[in-house]
Amino acid sequence: MRLNLSSQIVLNKVPVEFYKPKTTVEYSEISRMEKIHTDIFASMAEGASHVADKIEAGIKAAQQEGKFYVMALGAGSSLYSV
């Protein structure tokens, strides 16, 4: 019997299956109330990195086609990490 479990309880950590579902059915259970496609990340830094990678890929794709990449950003502190 393990008696030291209280030192291993972490209340601010969300289980991975809540934000990275393994199947489409699990994903639809998490995002069924969303109006647009929604990805959930473990941390703000991981989400910001994903967004920055998508923006970079979009810019490169537009450059290869000889087009401009137009992007609209909102205001506020939520964009600082991107």
N, C-alpha and C positions, 0 to 999 in steps of 0.2 A: 504494500500500500504506500502510495506517495503522499507525504504529509506537507510538502513545501509548495503546494499549488497556489496559495494566495500570493506568493511572490511572482508568479508567472501570469497572473490575470492582467490583461491590458484592456482598459475600457474605451480608449480612444482609437483602437485599431478595428477597422471594418473588415470582415472576412472577404477574401478575394472573390468568392462566388457571387457577392452582392454587386460588384462593379465590373467583373470580367466573366460574364456568363460563358459556359462551354458550348451551349447549343442555341439555335435560333429560337427555340421555344422559351428557354430561360431568358434570353435577351428580350423577347416580346413581353414577358411577365414584368420585367423591370421597367421597360420604356413604353408600355401600352398607353399611358396617359399623355405622352409627349406628342406635340403637333409636328415636330421635325425630327430627323434622325439625331439621336443623342448618344454620345460616347461618354462613359464615366471612367475617370482615372483615379488612381490611389492617392495622388498628391497634385497640388496645383502646379508644381514644377514639371511633373510628367505630362500633364495636360497641355501646359504652355509649350513644351518641347514638341509635342505632337502637332499642335497648331502651327508652330513655326516651320516644322518640316513640310506640312501641307502647303503653306504659303510659298516656301522655297520651291517646291515641286511645281506649283502653279506658275510662278514667275519664269522658271526655266522652260516650261512647256510653251508659254506665250512667246518667249524669246526665240525658240526654235521655229515657231510659226511666223515670226516677224510681226507679232501683234503686241499691243500694250497690255499690261496686266493692271486692271482697275480693281481697287480694293477700298471698301468703306469700313471705317473703324468707329466704334462708339467711343464715348468719353468716359473717364472714370479710372479708378485704380485697378480694375480687373485686367487691364491690358498691359500693365507694367512688366509682368514677367514674360510676355510674348516678345 
